[in-house]
C-alpha cells in the first residue's frame, strides 16, 4: 500500500522534519479514542517510572491503574513509548511516566508532579476529562501538551491533539466525494457530541466544495430510533437530489443503517455511502450493503510494520492507540535532538509542513486540532482497498 511521503520543509525546521522522518521510517481511528466511559479504579496511582536518561524531561500521563481495557491500553502505550526510545538512537529525553488513574483528579495531580519534576512537555492523557484537567495545570505553567483524546473540545492553544479527529475524517471523505461529482449530501448521525462535530464539519466542508447538505437525521443509540431516522433519509433520497450519505458511526451501527437504507430503496450504484476511520472493522467490511462505500483512514503499512516490531519486543500485538504514544515520543525525541530544552515552542510544534509518524503525515494547528494525511478506502467484499492514496503534503488547513 502507498506510504505517504514526508512533507517538504525549509531551513531549520526542514532539517528537524528530516530527522524525525528518518527514525520513524527507518523503524518502520478512528476509532474514537478518549470518549469512552469513565473507567473504574482498582487502586491508587502507581509509583512513577522513568524511561531513558536524557537531559530533556518529558511527562507521559496514562491511566495505568484503571481497570479493564483502559489499563491495558495504557500499558501498551507505555510500551510503545519505550520502543520509540530504543529505536531513536540519538535521543536526549527522559520520559517521566505518571499514572493519571483515568480521572480528572488523577490527571491534575499527575501533570503537577510531572511539571514539578522538570517536564518541558506533557504527552497524554488519554481521556477527554483527563486532558482538560491536566491542561488546567500545564497551561498556567507554560508547558505544552500533546494529548491522545479524540474529543476536539479539549483542544486549545498549547494543548494539541495527536489522535484521529472526526473533523479530519469528514473533510477528507467529503472533499474526495465532491471531486468525484458527489455534491448533494445527507447525513445519518448519532445524537451525541461526536455527531454534533460531524454535522458542523459536514456543513462547512460541503459548502466549501460547492455542495449542499439536503437532509440530516440524528438518531438515539437504539435500533428503533436508528431505523426511523434511516427510513427518513431513504425517503429524502427518493426525491432524487441526494447522491451521497455520510454515516460515520462504528461497530454494528453502519451495517444496520445500510440494511435499512437498502430496504428503503437506496441503491449503492446511485447513492454513495461515506464512512469514517472507524469503518476499518470486519463487521463493516463484510456487510454486502456497504460494498462500494468509501471511508478515510491512515495508510496501514506503517502501523503494520510498527505492530510487528512491537510484538517482537513485547510478545503480543499492540492495540490501535499504541501508535499515538510511539509517535508522540518520537516527535519529542526528534525535537529535543534538534533544539534541546527549547524544543517545544509553538512555532516548532505548529510547523505547517508537519511531521511523519507510524500513521503517516500529521501537523498541529494553532488551535490545538491536528490534521492527518489520510487515504480513501473502498469497501470491496470484505476488504478495504485504497482508491486514493494519502497525500504527501499539506495544503491550507481543511477545517
C-alpha positions, 0 to 999 in steps of 0.5 A: 500500500502507498506510504505517504511521503514526508512533507517538504520543509525549509531551513531549520525546521526542514532539517528537524522534519528530516530527522524525525522522518528518518527514525520513524521510517527507518523503524518502520481511528478512528476509532474514537479514542478518549470518549469512552466511559469513565473507567473504574479504579482498582487502586491508587496511582502507581509509583512513577517510572522513568524511561531513558536518561536524557537531559530533556524531561518529558511527562507521559500521563496514562491511566495505568491503574484503571481497570479493564481495557483502559489499563491495558491500553495504557500499558501498551502505550507505555510500551510503545513509548519505550520502543520509540526510545530504543529505536531513536538512537540519538535521543536526549529525553527522559520520559517521566511516566505518571499514572493519571488513574483515568480521572480528572483528579488523577490527571491534575495531580499527575501533570503537577508532579510531572511539571514539578519534576522538570517536564518541558512537555506533557504527552497524554492523557488519554481521556477527554476529562483527563486532558482538560484537567491536566491542561488546567495545570500545564497551561498556567505553567507554560508547558505544552501538551500533546494529548491522545483524546479524540474529543476536539473540545479539549483542544486549545492553544498549547494543548494539541491533539495527536489522535484521529479527529472526526473533523479530519475524517469528514473533510477528507471523505467529503472533499474526495466525494465532491471531486468525484461529482458527489455534491448533494449530501445527507447525513445519518448521525448519532445524537451525541457530541461526536455527531454534533462535530460531524454535522458542523464539519459536514456543513462547512466542508460541503459548502466549501466544495460547492455542495449542499447538505439536503437532509440530516437525521440524528438518531438515539443509540437504539435500533428503533430510533436508528431505523426511523431516522434511516427510513427518513433519509431513504425517503429524502433520497427518493426525491432524487437530489441526494447522491451521497450519505455520510454515516460515520458511526462504528461497530454494528451501527453502519451495517444496520443503517445500510440494511435499512437504507437498502430496504428503503430503496437506496441503491449503492450504484446511485447513492454513495455511502461515506464512512469514517476511520472507524469503518476499518472493522470486519463487521463493516467490511463484510456487510454486502450493503456497504460494498462500494462505500468509501471511508478515510483512514491512515495508510496501514503499512506503517502501523503494520510494520510498527505492530510487528516490531512491537510484538517482537519486543513485547510478545503480543500485538499492540492495540490501535492507540499504541501508535499515538504514544510511539509517535508522540515520543518520537516527535519529542525525541526528534525535537529535543535532538534538534533544539534541546530544552527549547524544543517545544515552542509553538512555532516548532510544534505548529510547523505547517509542513508537519511531521511523519509518524507510524500513521503517516503525515500529521501537523498541529494547528494553532488551535490545538486540532491536528490534521492527518494525511489520510487515504480513501478506502473502498469497501470491496467484499470484505476488504478495504482497498485504497482508491486514493492514496494519502497525500504527501503534503499539506495544503491550507488547513481543511477545517 
